[in-house]
């Protein structure tokens, strides 16, 4: 038998960072587990692109497609569950209501933005991408791997010099 008591250190009312502590006690165990929950509401735009707007060569043209007539905007609670595999946005279960408008598995772009209230300090950003990825925090590009590549993890550090909101663009 074990008892679990949750002792919140901070409750986030909106997008932001919330530390937590979970006390687990019982026969042979008395431990507090600590972590951080980061909550964000993402605005994502999906769009198809062609060789004329290859983001490795024509980044401005690629970005312009995000406001074109084939672009589809969606709200996402997380970017963690965008496992496209060999498919694309139209194949994701959580985007099924947009299926007829979304691009398939090849030559699609996504630009997602969220504003998060970050405490002062050092923050690690980590991506797992299959082909191009760029992450911008505020005005600083922290991850820039705009290449064709197999699934690759990229990590970068960002210093939030003072607590407050910061826009993150993926």
WOTA-V530234 format. One record per residue. PHI is phi in degrees with one decimal (NA if undefined). OMEGA is omega in whole degrees, -180 to 180 (999 if undefined). NEAR is the number of other C-alpha atoms within 12 Angstrom. Layout:
BEGIN
phi = [PHI,PHI]
omega = [OMEGA,OMEGA]
near = [NEAR,NEAR]
END
This chain:
BEGIN
phi = [NA,-139.4,-109.5,-116.8,-120.6,-94.9,-119.2,-65.1,-88.4,-161.5,-114.7,-86.0,-87.2,-144.9,-64.6,165.9,-117.3,-131.9,-68.9,-141.5,-138.2,-123.2,-95.5,-114.8,-140.9,169.5,-60.9,80.0,-141.3,-153.1,-143.0,-112.2,-99.6,-123.4,-165.4,-138.1,-106.8,-111.7,-112.6,-145.7,-115.5,-95.8,-105.6,-114.8,-121.4,-107.8,-160.4,-83.6,-138.5,-116.2,-59.5,-66.9,-121.8,-63.6,-64.6,-76.7,-118.5,-129.4,-59.8,-62.8,-65.6,-62.4,-62.6,-63.0,-63.6,-66.7,-113.3,-81.1,-72.3,-97.8,-77.3,-125.3,-100.1,-136.8,-99.3,-125.4,-84.8,-157.4,-101.9,-66.6,-105.1,-97.1,-85.0,-71.1,58.0,-95.5,-106.2,-149.4,-55.6,-66.6,-93.3,-81.2,-58.2,-69.6,-111.3,-58.1,-69.0,-107.1,-47.9,-68.3,-102.4,-81.8,-73.6,-82.8,-81.1,-114.5,52.1,-119.6,-119.0,-140.5,-122.9,-119.7,-133.0,-148.3,-109.1,-124.6,-81.8,-102.8,-66.6,-61.1,142.5,-92.1,-127.4,-99.2,-107.9,-132.4,-126.0,-126.8,-129.7,-122.4,94.4,-59.4,-149.8,-144.0,-125.4,-120.6,-116.3,61.2,-98.5,-106.6,-77.9,-107.3,-127.1,-146.8,-127.4,-90.3,-133.8,-77.4,-157.2,-69.0,-49.1,-136.4,-96.8,-121.0,-133.7,-152.2,-103.2,-135.1,-101.3,-89.9,-72.3,-147.7,-59.8,154.3,-71.9,-142.3,-86.3,-116.3,-121.3,-117.1]
omega = [177,176,178,178,179,180,-178,176,-177,178,180,180,180,179,180,-174,-179,173,177,175,177,180,179,179,-180,-177,176,-180,174,-171,174,178,-178,178,-179,174,177,-178,179,173,-173,170,-176,175,177,179,174,175,-180,-179,179,180,178,-174,177,-177,-175,-175,-180,178,178,180,-180,179,-180,176,180,-175,178,-180,180,179,180,174,179,176,-176,171,-177,-172,178,-179,-177,-177,178,-179,180,-178,-178,-179,-178,-179,-176,178,-173,-179,179,-169,-176,-177,-173,177,178,-170,-179,175,171,176,173,171,-179,-179,174,173,-176,176,-177,171,176,176,179,-179,177,176,-177,177,169,-174,173,-173,-164,175,174,177,180,178,-172,179,-173,172,-177,175,-179,179,-174,-177,167,179,173,179,-173,175,174,178,178,178,177,178,174,-171,174,-178,177,-178,176,178,176,179,177,999]
near = [9,13,16,17,17,19,18,19,16,18,18,20,13,20,25,27,28,25,22,21,21,20,20,20,17,14,10,10,14,15,18,19,19,17,18,21,21,28,25,31,24,26,24,30,33,39,35,36,30,19,16,17,22,24,29,23,15,17,20,15,21,28,26,25,29,26,21,17,15,20,27,31,28,29,22,24,22,23,30,17,15,26,21,27,19,16,19,28,38,30,24,23,16,21,26,15,17,22,19,15,23,33,30,25,23,22,26,33,39,41,34,34,29,32,26,28,27,34,22,16,14,15,20,17,24,23,27,26,29,26,26,30,33,34,34,28,31,24,13,20,22,26,29,25,28,23,19,16,15,15,19,19,19,24,21,22,20,27,20,23,15,14,16,18,22,28,27,33,31,36]
END
